[in-house]
Amino acid sequence: MTPIRHQLALNENFSLHLPGVQEAIRDSLKDINLTLDALSTGLSTALAEHLDVPVRHVFVSPGSGALLLQLLNAYAGNGAEVVHAWPSFDMYPLLIRNAGGIPVPVPLKEFSHDLDAMAAAVTPQTRVVVLCNPNNPTGTVLGEAELKEFLDRLPSDVLVLVDEAYLDFADPDSIANAIDLHQGDPRVCAVRTFSKSYGLLGMRVGYLVADPAVISALAPTSPFLRVSTPAQAAALAALKAETHMRRQCAEVGRERDRVHRALTELGYRVPGSEANFHWLPLGEDNGRFVEFCADNGVSVREIAGAGVRVTVGTPEANDAVIELARRFAGGAPPGAAHPSERQ
């Protein structure tokens, strides 16, 4: 079996650690025997100042996945419906069912959220609509104007949970900012994470910006879902290095766009991505492409049988993906259709 040299199936950030993060983690270790800030009050306060929102609108938890679980447990139980796009983050249906809710998947339209169809899917039983922006796995984004129009079409008692895990990789002029939308609409809840752009995946830190009534519904579980002392220290240090983080995200974006150009020149149909990954809808060739890459030391991921997601890695890893895509296409000339598209 060929060893995996490039792990591009997990949407990890391969940038160097942000300045001050490792030092902050080391300094925190001397106090790991103490309770200290069990409810992350210091981090919540720092985030509120950083985001220019009231601190009572900020809730911290160990990763955005935990926040999704907490919110859905609070609002989607007893058979409530939760509308979400599909394919999107593949844990949404599981999280909704675990909360006792009913997932209502709405197919994407041209790789993006079909907001008309999502609005039409809302019923009196709907309690939450989940939007992934940028969408994982397609990398497409929703703009501010279209989200405002979508909000106008929803009932007043339906929460709109916007998962912004990959927001920092996107062009801010092309993507809606859910925290800005929240300022004018208390139904909007923004979930963000330090795992991706800030490179703290292994530390597990996420935060929610929402109406205080929503946060109050989540608070009973917070003593059991604490952010560790080292993780809080890392997040606080990472916030101070935001300028450096922005530069790193821009570099990821340049590599992403380079890979996109190469893949499209090879004839692959790849939607424009504003995240740190690409989506290759290869039809019946999905599994074969995943196996071909693995046989050549690169791990990529098929999702929902709909396509293959490929993380943007280091330049060396990205070069490997381009070369494997070239070989998989069988030497087709630039602009020619991939075999899976010639059906």
ZILINTA-V643327 format. One record per residue. RES is the residue in one small letter. SS is DSSP state (helix for helix, strand for strand, loop for the rest). Layout:
# ZILINTA-V643327
res=(RES,RES)
ss=(SS,SS)
This chain:
# ZILINTA-V643327
res=(m,t,p,i,r,h,q,l,a,l,n,e,n,f,s,l,h,l,p,g,v,q,e,a,i,r,d,s,l,k,d,i,n,l,t,l,d,a,l,s,t,g,l,s,t,a,l,a,e,h,l,d,v,p,v,r,h,v,f,v,s,p,g,s,g,a,l,l,l,q,l,l,n,a,y,a,g,n,g,a,e,v,v,h,a,w,p,s,f,d,m,y,p,l,l,i,r,n,a,g,g,i,p,v,p,v,p,l,k,e,f,s,h,d,l,d,a,m,a,a,a,v,t,p,q,t,r,v,v,v,l,c,n,p,n,n,p,t,g,t,v,l,g,e,a,e,l,k,e,f,l,d,r,l,p,s,d,v,l,v,l,v,d,e,a,y,l,d,f,a,d,p,d,s,i,a,n,a,i,d,l,h,q,g,d,p,r,v,c,a,v,r,t,f,s,k,s,y,g,l,l,g,m,r,v,g,y,l,v,a,d,p,a,v,i,s,a,l,a,p,t,s,p,f,l,r,v,s,t,p,a,q,a,a,a,l,a,a,l,k,a,e,t,h,m,r,r,q,c,a,e,v,g,r,e,r,d,r,v,h,r,a,l,t,e,l,g,y,r,v,p,g,s,e,a,n,f,h,w,l,p,l,g,e,d,n,g,r,f,v,e,f,c,a,d,n,g,v,s,v,r,e,i,a,g,a,g,v,r,v,t,v,g,t,p,e,a,n,d,a,v,i,e,l,a,r,r,f,a,g,g,a,p,p,g,a,a,h,p,s,e,r,q)
ss=(loop,loop,loop,loop,loop,strand,strand,loop,loop,loop,loop,loop,loop,loop,loop,loop,loop,loop,loop,loop,helix,helix,helix,helix,helix,helix,helix,helix,helix,helix,helix,loop,loop,loop,loop,loop,loop,loop,loop,loop,helix,helix,helix,helix,helix,helix,helix,helix,helix,helix,helix,loop,loop,loop,helix,helix,helix,strand,strand,strand,strand,loop,loop,helix,helix,helix,helix,helix,helix,helix,helix,helix,helix,helix,helix,loop,loop,loop,loop,loop,strand,strand,strand,strand,strand,strand,loop,loop,loop,loop,loop,helix,helix,helix,helix,helix,helix,helix,loop,loop,loop,strand,strand,strand,strand,strand,strand,loop,strand,loop,loop,strand,loop,loop,helix,helix,helix,helix,helix,helix,helix,loop,loop,loop,loop,strand,strand,strand,strand,strand,strand,strand,loop,loop,loop,loop,loop,loop,loop,loop,loop,loop,loop,helix,helix,helix,helix,helix,helix,helix,helix,helix,loop,loop,loop,loop,loop,loop,strand,strand,strand,strand,strand,loop,loop,loop,helix,helix,helix,loop,loop,loop,loop,loop,loop,loop,loop,helix,helix,helix,helix,helix,helix,helix,loop,loop,loop,strand,strand,strand,strand,strand,strand,loop,loop,loop,loop,loop,loop,loop,loop,loop,loop,loop,loop,strand,strand,strand,strand,loop,loop,helix,helix,helix,helix,helix,helix,helix,helix,loop,loop,helix,helix,helix,loop,loop,loop,loop,helix,helix,helix,helix,helix,helix,helix,helix,helix,helix,helix,helix,loop,helix,helix,helix,helix,helix,helix,helix,helix,helix,helix,helix,helix,helix,helix,helix,helix,helix,helix,helix,helix,helix,helix,helix,helix,loop,loop,loop,loop,strand,loop,loop,loop,loop,loop,loop,strand,strand,strand,strand,loop,loop,helix,helix,helix,helix,helix,helix,helix,helix,helix,helix,helix,helix,helix,loop,loop,strand,strand,loop,strand,strand,strand,loop,loop,loop,strand,strand,strand,strand,strand,loop,loop,loop,helix,helix,helix,helix,helix,helix,helix,helix,helix,helix,helix,helix,helix,helix,loop,loop,loop,loop,loop,loop,loop,loop,loop,loop,helix,helix,helix,loop,loop)
